[in-house]
C-alpha cells in the first residue's frame, strides 16, 4: 500500500558517505514528514571522471552510516540496473513500485546548480518534489538559489546546519594518513581501515 506515503530519495556516489550526508538525512526526516528515506548509491556515475570504489563497499558503508536512523533503507537499484546511473530512471521505477506515494528528491546546492545538465532534466520536477539542502557558510550567510532555477524545477529549500565536509577531502585525508574524526562515524572508520580503502600504496 503506497497511498499517502512520502518517500525521500537521496542519491550520490557516497564514496565514502560521511557525517554531512547523515546530517542531511536527519534534516529530511525531521522536516519533511517522510514515511521512508531511500539512500541510493550510484552505479556507473555518468558525470564523474574518476572510477568509483567498488559498489559493494559503498553500499556497506552507507548501511553502517545510516543504521542509527529510523525508516532509512539503502537501495541498490542503480547498481543492479547496470549502465549509466540516471536519477530520472530511479524515480520512474519508484513511481511504478509505489504509485500512490509522493516522492521527495534530496539534493545539495552544488547538485541543484547542475540540474539543467541532468539526464531528462525536465521530467524530474514532474516525478518528485525537489528539496535542496541549504547550509550557512562560515559567516552564517546562506547562498540564495538561482530564481530561474527555482522556477524551472519548482525547488524547495531544506535548511540544515553548516557542514564543512566532503568525500573528496576525506579520501585525501585518508591517503595522507590524516585524522577523519567528526567526518566519519566510528563504524565507518573501522570499515575503511579494515578494507584499506582510499589508502595509497
C-alpha positions in Angstrom: 0.0 0.0 0.0 1.6 3.3 -1.1 -1.2 5.8 -0.9 -0.2 8.6 1.5 3.4 7.6 1.6 6.1 10.2 1.5 9.3 8.7 0.2 12.6 10.6 0.2 15.2 9.7 -2.4 18.8 10.7 -1.6 21.3 9.6 -4.2 25.0 10.0 -4.7 28.4 8.3 -5.1 28.8 8.0 -1.3 32.5 7.4 -1.8 32.7 7.5 1.2 29.5 8.6 2.9 30.1 10.9 5.8 28.6 12.9 8.6 27.4 15.6 6.2 25.2 13.0 4.4 24.0 11.9 7.8 23.1 15.4 8.8 21.1 15.9 5.6 19.2 12.7 6.1 18.4 13.7 9.7 17.2 17.1 8.5 14.9 15.5 5.9 13.4 13.0 8.3 12.8 15.8 10.8 11.3 18.4 8.5 9.6 16.5 5.6 7.4 14.0 7.5 8.9 11.1 5.4 7.4 7.6 5.6 10.7 6.3 4.3 14.1 7.6 3.2 15.9 5.7 0.5 19.7 6.1 0.2 20.6 5.3 -3.4 24.3 4.8 -4.2 25.0 5.4 -7.8 26.1 2.6 -10.1 28.1 4.0 -13.0 28.3 7.7 -12.5 28.0 9.4 -15.9 29.2 12.7 -14.6 32.4 11.7 -12.7 35.7 11.4 -14.4 37.2 9.1 -11.8 36.3 5.5 -11.2 34.2 4.9 -8.1 35.1 2.5 -5.3 33.6 -1.0 -5.6 29.8 -0.8 -5.2 29.7 -3.5 -2.5 31.9 -1.3 -0.3 29.9 1.8 -0.9 26.6 0.0 -0.1 28.0 -1.4 3.1 29.5 1.9 4.2 26.0 3.5 3.6 24.4 0.8 5.7 26.9 1.4 8.5 26.5 5.2 8.4 22.7 5.4 8.2 22.0 2.4 10.5 21.1 4.6 13.6 18.3 6.4 11.7 14.7 5.1 11.6 12.9 4.4 8.3 16.0 4.6 6.2 16.7 2.0 3.6 19.9 1.6 1.5 18.6 0.9 -2.0 21.0 -0.7 -4.5 18.6 -0.3 -7.5 21.0 1.8 -9.6 23.8 -0.7 -9.1 21.6 -3.7 -10.0 20.2 -1.9 -13.0 23.7 -1.6 -14.7 24.8 1.0 -17.2 25.0 4.7 -16.5 23.0 5.8 -13.4 20.3 8.4 -14.1 18.1 9.7 -11.3 15.2 10.0 -13.6 15.2 6.2 -14.2 15.2 5.6 -10.4 12.3 7.9 -9.9 10.3 6.4 -12.8 10.9 2.9 -11.3 9.8 4.0 -7.9 6.7 5.6 -9.3 5.8 2.1 -10.7 6.6 0.4 -7.5 4.7 2.9 -5.2 2.1 4.6 -7.5 0.3 6.4 -4.7 3.4 7.8 -3.0 4.8 11.3 -3.1 8.4 11.3 -3.9 10.9 13.8 -2.5 14.3 14.1 -4.2 17.0 15.4 -1.9 20.0 17.3 -3.5 22.7 19.5 -2.3 23.2 23.1 -3.5 26.0 22.1 -5.9 23.9 19.3 -7.4 20.9 21.7 -7.7 23.0 24.2 -9.8 23.7 21.4 -12.3 20.1 20.2 -12.6 19.7 21.5 -16.2 22.5 19.1 -17.3 20.9 16.1 -15.7 19.5 13.4 -18.0 15.9 14.1 -19.0 16.0 17.0 -16.6 12.6 18.4 -17.3 11.0 15.2 -16.1 12.4 15.4 -12.6 10.0 18.0 -11.2 7.1 16.0 -12.6 8.2 12.9 -10.8 9.2 14.3 -7.5 9.3 17.4 -5.3 13.0 18.5 -5.3 14.3 19.7 -2.0 17.7 21.5 -1.9 19.7 21.3 1.3 20.9 24.8 2.1 23.6 25.5 4.6 25.1 28.7 6.1 28.7 29.5 5.4 31.3 30.4 8.0 29.8 33.9 8.2 26.3 32.5 8.8 25.1 33.5 5.3 23.0 31.1 3.2 23.6 31.3 -0.5 20.5 32.1 -2.4 19.3 29.6 -5.1 19.0 30.9 -8.6 15.4 32.2 -9.0 15.2 30.9 -12.6 16.3 27.5 -11.5 13.8 27.5 -8.6 11.0 28.4 -11.0 12.1 25.9 -13.7 12.3 22.9 -11.2 9.9 24.1 -8.5 12.7 23.8 -6.0 12.0 23.7 -2.2 14.6 24.5 0.4 15.7 22.2 3.2 17.6 24.2 5.9 20.3 22.5 7.8 23.4 23.2 9.9 26.7 24.1 8.3 28.8 21.0 7.4 32.4 21.5 6.4 32.9 18.0 5.0 33.3 16.4 1.6 34.0 12.9 0.3 36.9 14.3 -1.7 38.5 15.8 1.4 38.1 12.6 3.3 39.7 10.5 0.6 42.6 12.9 0.5 42.9 12.9 4.3 43.0 9.1 4.4 45.6 8.9 1.6 47.8 11.3 3.7 47.1 9.4 6.9 45.4 12.3 8.5 42.6 12.2 11.1 39.0 11.9 10.0 37.3 12.3 13.4 33.9 14.1 13.1 33.9 13.5 9.4 33.2 9.7 9.7 31.4 7.7 12.3 33.5 5.1 14.2 31.9 2.1 12.5 32.7 3.7 9.1 36.3 4.5 10.1 36.8 0.9 11.2 35.4 -0.5 8.0 37.6 1.8 5.8 40.7 0.8 7.8 39.8 -2.9 7.7 39.4 -2.9 3.9 42.3 -0.5 3.3 40.0 1.9 1.3 41.4 5.2 -0.1 44.9 4.4 1.0 47.9 5.0 -1.3 50.4 2.1 -1.7 
